[in-house]
Amino acid sequence: MFPPSEGTPLLTSQNIQSSPHTMTEMFCSCRRFSNRKFLVDILAILFGISAWISINGMFMQLPLMVQTQPEGWNLPSYLSVIIQIANVGPVLYSISQKLFPGRIKDCWIIYVILSFGTIALLLMGFFYHKTTDIGGSEHSTALFILSFFGALVGCTSSVLFMPFMSNFREIYLISYFVGEGLSGFLPSVVGLIQGVGGNPVCVPSADNSSVVVPYTAPPRFSTQAFFFFLFAMMTLSTVSFFLLNNLRLCESERTDSQPRSRAPSTKYSQTLGDGSPRANRTPDFNPIFTVREDVEALMKEQDICKTHHHKCNNTAEHTSAKSDVTSSPPKTQSLSDTKPKSLSNSVYIYFLVTASWVCMFGNGIFPSIQSYSCLPYGNVAYHLSVALGSMANPMACFLAFFYPYSSVKTISTLASLSTIITGYIMATALLSPVPPLVNTAAGEALVVISWVAVTGLITYVKVSIASVLRLQEGRALFWCGAVQQMGSAVGAILFFFLINYTKLFTSYYPCT
């Protein structure tokens, strides 16, 4: 148990920076990175892009689609629930592994999942605007069905893609995480280039000049073209996975026959020089957040390299270095010197509740109400909030890697700050169509800044909590992922009914 203000060491790199052997570390790092195959890096990045590009791209088009689809401003609430339903993918995968252990290869399932996602994006480009009559009202059934298969890729990537990448040297796992971050960054950049045509203006109707109707200029390219861009990226990711799985050059970088210290679903127990186990725990997998978590494997290898730098040439020599560590007790540091303190029950539960709380808003509620919060300020405000918010997500993950905070006080402060901003965002949505400072440049800027800030803060809090719990023994990370998923599902389902079956949220119609 540690005091609430005490930090838990998250990264071995922090210890490395304080070491006097800086030149030795630099030598080891240079030798280590000189042995990598950059083609494998590129393929791993392209493969990682496939994780969430479908859903991130879908939300990038919401500022345009809420104007054309029959659901209108309620469309985001439908998509949020569909994404939660797609979590049936990891459940079915887990069941298949229980019923048919070892009989179904993961690579086969990945081929199927990537094919579903690629075909879904291609069909979405042709049929996203098609509707059917259900219960007397039009619904975007084609968009919903295809979105489910797109979300299926992202939801199952947590239990399939990273275990596959764990078959390669740990340095390529970093490349995969870079690609996963780009799955949100690239659609945002393309979306900013696309634009939304500006805010609507009131013009006389073509049928009756005495009646004014809103007119919005078209974007630089259509939603259909954007979906074709996503299809091209998904196709490239699928081809990259095929090459990763079959190229002889890539096979030379695999470590299937070597012990992997950070395989997401593998129990491990490595022995140090003093004979004590390095860790007797199962590294449970977080089904929601993956950026930065397994990067620590690289740092831990550098820690070994620091003590045995003459062994640090390649993966095979790295394995022999571990055996030398076992046979040379005087040269090895004991894990007990750096092992993090255990969390008290109250702090442990507090972290789980906080993770569930921020995920309920970040993954469940915010995507559903963003149209009501932003559109009264104009299409441009909504567009910038979605695009810049998508960029803030991976940036916050990388920030958490370089500047990690693990103290309860710091995480609580950031969570409280995000809650305060959440209150303002909720107020703008509930007060629609006349939120604070509407029709002013200050109001438009404030709502965009609020959405970008709260997205970054929530992401940073979630990654920080997952990083702290990851260092705890037992199934801490599993429960972290479970409560995050539960919070996301509760938020999405609750606000789906509040938005579609109550009058709490009101749409804004210009020129009325």
C-alpha positions, 0 to 999 in steps of 0.5 A: 500500500502506498500513500495517495500522493506517492507515484508508482514507477511506470517506465524503466526508462526513467531509471535508465535516465538517472543511470551513469552509464548513458553512453553504454545505453546509447551504444546498446540502443544503436546496435539494437535498432540497427538490426531491425528490418524497416520493411517489417516496421512499415508493414506493422504500421500499415497493419496497425492502421486497420484497427480503428480506421473504419470507426474513426473515419465513420465519426469523421463523416458525421458532420456531413451525414447528420444533414443527409441521413434520416436519423439526423442529429440522432445518428451518432447515438445509433452508431455508438450502440452499434459499436458496443454490440460489435464487442460480441466479436471478442466474446465469440473468439474467446468461446471458440478458443475454449471449445476448439483450443488450438484448432482454429489459427488466429491468422485465419480469423484475422484474414476473415475479420480484415476481409469483412472490414474491407468489403464493408468499407467498399459497400459503404461507399455505394450504399451508405445513403440507402434507407429502409422503412422500419415501423413507419420511419426511414432508417439507414439500415445499410449504414448500420449493418456495414458499420457493425462489421467495421466496428468488429475489426476494431473490437477484435483487434485487441484480442487478435492483432496484438497477440499476432504482433507478439510473435515478432521482436518487441521493437515491432510492437512499437511500430504496430502501436504507431499504426494504431495511433495513425488509424485515428490521425489519418482520417482526421487529416483527410477530414480537415482537408475535406471540410464541411463547406462552411456554416449554413446560410439562409437563401430563398427557396427555389419553389417559393421565394418568400420562404428561406431555406438553409444552404450549405456549400458542398465539401471539397470531396464527397462522403462517398470519396472519403469511404473509398479512401478508407477502403483503400487504406483497409486494403493496404492494411490487409495486404500488409498483414498477408506479407507480415504472415508470409514473407520470408524476410518477416519470418526471420524477425519472428520470435515464436520459438523464443520466450516472450516477456510481454505476450498479451495472453501468455503466462511467464516467469523469468528468472533473475540471477538471484533465482527469484521469479521476475514476475509470477503473474499473467499479463492480462489484456486490456480490451480497450486501450493498447497504445503505449502499454507494451512499449515497456518491453523495449525499455526492459530489454534496454535495462538488461542491455545496460548490465550486459551491453557486450551481449546486446547485438540481436535477438539471439544474443539477447537470449544468451544474455538472459542466460548469462544473467542467470549464471552471474548473480553478482552482476544482476539487480534484484527485482525487489529493488524496483518492484512497484508497491501494491495498491490498497483496496480503496485505491484499487477500487477508486481507480476502477471506478474512475476508469469506468466513469471517464469511459462512460462519458468518453466512449459512450455518452460524448459520441452520442451528444456531440451533434447536440453540443456542437451543431448549434454553433455551426457545421464548422465547430462540429467538424473541428471538434470531431477532427481535432478530438480524434487527433488529441486521442493518440497524442494524449497516448504518446504524452502518457508514454513520455510523461507518465503520472501515477499518483492518485492525486494527479490522476484525480486532479485530471479526472476532476478537470475533465468532469468540470469540462464535461459539465459545460459540454453537457450543458451545451447539449441540453440547452440546444438549440440555444446554448451559451454564447451561440452565434458568437465566435467566442462560443464557437471557439470555446466549444471546440477547445472544450471537446478537444481538451476533454478528449485528451484528458479522458484518454490520458486518465484512462492510459495512466490508470491502465498503466498503474494497474498493469504493474499490479499482480493478479487480474488488475488489468483485466478488471480495468478493461472490464469496467471500462467496457461496462462504463462505455456500454452503459453510457451508450445505451442510456443516452440512446434512449434519452436522445431518441425517446425523450425530449431532453435534447432538441435539434437546431434548425437554421432559418426557422 
